[in-house]
Amino acid sequence: MERFTAEKTGHLIASYRARFASISLDQFAHLWVDDEIESLHAEILTHISNCEDLAHALRSRFFIQRTQRFFDAHPDGVFVNLAAGLSHYPLFLSKPVICIEVERPDVIDLKRKAFARWTDSGDIPSRAIEFITCDLDDSSAVSELANDLHRRLDNRPTYLLMEGLLFYLQRAAIDTIFDQIARRLPMGSRVGSVSFETWTTSTRPYQRLIEFFDRALHPEDAVYSVIDDDFYAALPGLRLIEKTNCAQMIGEEASLGLQREDIDEMLIESLYVLERI
Ligand SMILES: C[S@@+](CC[C@H](N)C(=O)[O-])C[C@H]1O[C@@H](n2cnc3c(N)ncnc32)[C@H](O)[C@@H]1O
């Protein structure tokens, strides 16, 4: 448990995507996996939910398909991924669109070096990614980021993705992101967002997640934010156009042969797509 740190969450997600690469559609995720991550992965499945890796693989496919469709229609667009972690979305776009990833400095450093190595070795295709360092839990840093992005986007259609981030942020930072970044995107832009709803907090897998995080990370001031549908539905300048959750997506995968009991034991995150209107 001591080996688990906040920075490891990106590695874990890569490991989940690698385990179900044909579902996640991320054929590069295995590059991040080593024995230590494999053993953390197994620990999470035991302690939190047996379907955690599958749920993340479905989440990855959901956003790969949607971002591909968006950039096929908007080859002049910009892809902004807040807290991109060790994801690979730019590698799946057929057109060379501008990609901006915002993260902590240590994650950017790790990813920049690994991508340079894997591009040289031919393991991944070459893509230009602009990395920006920002503490997304700091409202004034987010305001500065919003101004910087506004200039960089230069009115081009944008796909803004926030996957596996909002749970870790305080409410003030979440409000600032939606008010100052999402609401100022050019018309027709899209926002992909992932969050937990209040009803999920009474489920056993969610309670196990919080116990695990409290034990493993020892956070002094952890917030674990949840967001309900009415928040998304009421956002000024944004229209909610799609919502699903991982239980629903797994339920649609009959070939996986999962039983009702498996789905009841899932940690249920909700996925949203909004359009800038
Ligand atoms: C669960 S991972 C998700 C990564 C990626 N979005 C994905 O789905 O693969 C959470 C990421 O959020 C980043 N993160 C958490 N808090 C942050 C903050 N305050 N500022 C910037 N990044 C943060 C972590 O560094 C980590 O990479």
Ligand as a Chemical Component Dictionary entry (heavy atoms), coordinates in Angstrom:
data_LIG
# 
_chem_comp.id                   LIG 
_chem_comp.type                 NON-POLYMER 
_chem_comp.pdbx_formal_charge   0 
_chem_comp.three_letter_code    LIG 
# 
loop_
_chem_comp_atom.comp_id 
_chem_comp_atom.atom_id 
_chem_comp_atom.alt_atom_id 
_chem_comp_atom.type_symbol 
_chem_comp_atom.charge 
_chem_comp_atom.model_Cartn_x 
_chem_comp_atom.model_Cartn_y 
_chem_comp_atom.model_Cartn_z 
_chem_comp_atom.pdbx_ordinal 
LIG C1  C1  C 0  -6.671 9.255  -12.596 1  
LIG S1  S1  S 1  -5.388 10.050 -13.477 2  
LIG C2  C2  C 0  -6.198 10.337 -15.037 3  
LIG C3  C3  C 0  -5.228 10.576 -16.152 4  
LIG C4  C4  C 0  -5.840 10.656 -17.544 5  
LIG N1  N1  N 0  -6.838 11.702 -17.652 6  
LIG C5  C5  C 0  -6.432 9.331  -17.941 7  
LIG O1  O1  O 0  -7.665 9.175  -17.930 8  
LIG O2  O2  O -1 -5.639 8.451  -18.289 9  
LIG C6  C6  C 0  -5.453 11.593 -12.691 10 
LIG C7  C7  C 0  -4.436 12.585 -13.214 11 
LIG O3  O3  O 0  -4.778 13.856 -12.672 12 
LIG C8  C8  C 0  -3.601 14.555 -12.413 13 
LIG N2  N2  N 0  -3.913 15.550 -11.406 14 
LIG C9  C9  C 0  -4.516 15.339 -10.203 15 
LIG N3  N3  N 0  -4.621 16.495 -9.517  16 
LIG C10 C10 C 0  -4.077 17.451 -10.311 17 
LIG C11 C11 C 0  -3.870 18.843 -10.161 18 
LIG N4  N4  N 0  -4.227 19.465 -9.036  19 
LIG N5  N5  N 0  -3.285 19.527 -11.171 20 
LIG C12 C12 C 0  -2.896 18.898 -12.306 21 
LIG N6  N6  N 0  -3.071 17.570 -12.518 22 
LIG C13 C13 C 0  -3.634 16.858 -11.523 23 
LIG C14 C14 C 0  -2.625 13.487 -11.908 24 
LIG O4  O4  O 0  -1.293 13.896 -12.078 25 
LIG C15 C15 C 0  -3.012 12.296 -12.771 26 
LIG O5  O5  O 0  -2.204 12.183 -13.916 27 
# 
loop_
_chem_comp_bond.comp_id 
_chem_comp_bond.atom_id_1 
_chem_comp_bond.atom_id_2 
_chem_comp_bond.value_order 
_chem_comp_bond.pdbx_ordinal 
LIG C1  S1  SING 1  
LIG S1  C2  SING 2  
LIG S1  C6  SING 3  
LIG C2  C3  SING 4  
LIG C3  C4  SING 5  
LIG C4  N1  SING 6  
LIG C4  C5  SING 7  
LIG C5  O1  DOUB 8  
LIG C5  O2  SING 9  
LIG C6  C7  SING 10 
LIG C7  O3  SING 11 
LIG C7  C15 SING 12 
LIG O3  C8  SING 13 
LIG C8  N2  SING 14 
LIG C8  C14 SING 15 
LIG N2  C9  SING 16 
LIG N2  C13 SING 17 
LIG C9  N3  DOUB 18 
LIG N3  C10 SING 19 
LIG C10 C11 SING 20 
LIG C10 C13 DOUB 21 
LIG C11 N4  SING 22 
LIG C11 N5  DOUB 23 
LIG N5  C12 SING 24 
LIG C12 N6  DOUB 25 
LIG N6  C13 SING 26 
LIG C14 O4  SING 27 
LIG C14 C15 SING 28 
LIG C15 O5  SING 29 
# 
